[in-house]
Amino acid sequence: MTTWTPDDMPRLDGRTAIVTGANSGIGLPTALELARHGARVIVAARSDAKGAEAVAAIRRAVPAARAEHARLDLADLASVRAFAEGVDEVDLLVNNAGVGMKARSLTKDGFELQFGTNHLGHFALTGLLLPKLLARPGARVVTVSSDAHARGRLDFDDLTLERGYGRMSAYGRSKLANLLFTLELQRRAERAQADLKSVATHPGATATNIVKVGPLKPLIALFLLSPETGALPSLYAATSPDIRGGEFVGPKLRLLTPSADARSEELAARLWDVSTELTGVRFERIAVR
Ligand SMILES: NC(=O)c1ccc[n+]([C@@H]2O[C@H](COP(=O)([O-])OP(=O)(O)OC[C@H]3O[C@@H](n4cnc5c(N)ncnc54)[C@H](OP(=O)(O)O)[C@@H]3O)[C@@H](O)[C@H]2O)c1
């Protein structure tokens, strides 16, 4: 499997892909390779300037690319709704954007920033786009999690983390939520016999903006993956015919085992209900367990 490269991707002409956070890090090469293989790519970025620059970079590398920018701030449910309303069709959703290791703060809707952005924003986005995804054959949702999920704990009595905040544990919690969501979405899609695969990825330690290592960054970057290599699990999960729903693809495209918490169906069901309540987004057709 380690010999797989983007050259092995199938043609994606006629398919529309959305990549969140496609203006930076792992998201940009993900969007670029999808465009190189013929997909129409929507670069979902919160900054218009950064989104436009990413589209320009994609077009410089792939002059025939069908790439466009649309504004999406995952830390603002009104923005998520406006973005989803503007989408005409989508076959492939890559929930890639993320914030990490930040000081405690809240989103516009009052959610803890990392949980609100990385999980609740993508939960709402996926739910709002679900009717459009289900209208297309072979739809996929790829959600970028992390091996850091294993350090996350979900305390439903303190979702805003007022009683104790750690940057790493808050990040780990958001990545645990990404995995619980991925697996629950897959289970619900299967029960509803929906033609949709839900897959999670861990890119591996990659030299991007999210990795805060202070003045030693250039040195430490030598030991990290390039963004192009970090994008391989997302690209493989998004396009390989060999992938199965519910899989967790890691570096070198190895299949990883989620932590015991991430595999808990009870925890996943509770998180789903809480996320539905907090965002007000119900997943049509697969709402019932
Ligand atoms: N790098 C690693 O070692 C590593 C390891 C495991 C998992 N991951 C995961 O990989 C994914 C991509 O991260 P990265 O490493 O490529 O880091 P990155 O370079 O910091 O990219 C993160 C992207 O998310 C966007 N974003 C942040 N908050 C947002 C919001 N509220 N609304 C919309 N977009 C927002 C950022 O936009 P701005 O440019 O506007 O900030 C940026 O485009 C994340 O989910 C991360 O958790 C990374």
The ligand as an ORCA input file, in Angstrom:
! r2SCAN-3c Opt
* xyz 0 1
  N      -0.192     18.891     10.944
  C      -0.271     17.804     11.701
  O       0.750     17.286     12.224
  C      -1.599     17.138     11.913
  C      -1.620     15.899     12.584
  C      -2.840     15.278     12.785
  C      -3.991     15.877     12.308
  N      -3.945     17.085     11.680
  C      -5.194     17.670     11.190
  O      -5.029     18.041      9.845
  C      -6.022     19.033      9.517
  C      -5.387     20.131      8.682
  O      -4.500     20.871      9.498
  P      -3.068     21.345      9.000
  O      -2.075     20.506      9.689
  O      -3.048     21.419      7.527
  O      -2.986     22.788      9.687
  P      -3.123     24.273      9.076
  O      -2.070     24.524      8.066
  O      -3.174     25.150     10.266
  O      -4.519     24.248      8.336
  C      -5.733     24.341      9.043
  C      -6.767     24.922      8.123
  O      -8.001     25.005      8.858
  C      -8.515     26.306      8.650
  N      -9.395     26.747      9.709
  C      -9.104     26.946     11.007
  N     -10.177     27.425     11.645
  C     -11.171     27.544     10.738
  C     -12.505     28.007     10.767
  N     -13.055     28.499     11.891
  N     -13.237     27.965      9.636
  C     -12.700     27.514      8.484
  N     -11.435     27.093      8.378
  C     -10.667     27.121      9.489
  C      -7.281     27.197      8.563
  O      -7.631     28.459      8.001
  P      -6.712     29.769      8.280
  O      -5.555     29.678      7.336
  O      -7.643     30.902      7.968
  O      -6.290     29.710      9.711
  C      -6.421     26.347      7.644
  O      -6.823     26.476      6.316
  C      -6.598     19.501     10.856
  O      -7.874     18.920     11.016
  C      -5.626     18.950     11.878
  O      -6.243     18.712     13.107
  C      -2.764     17.728     11.459
*
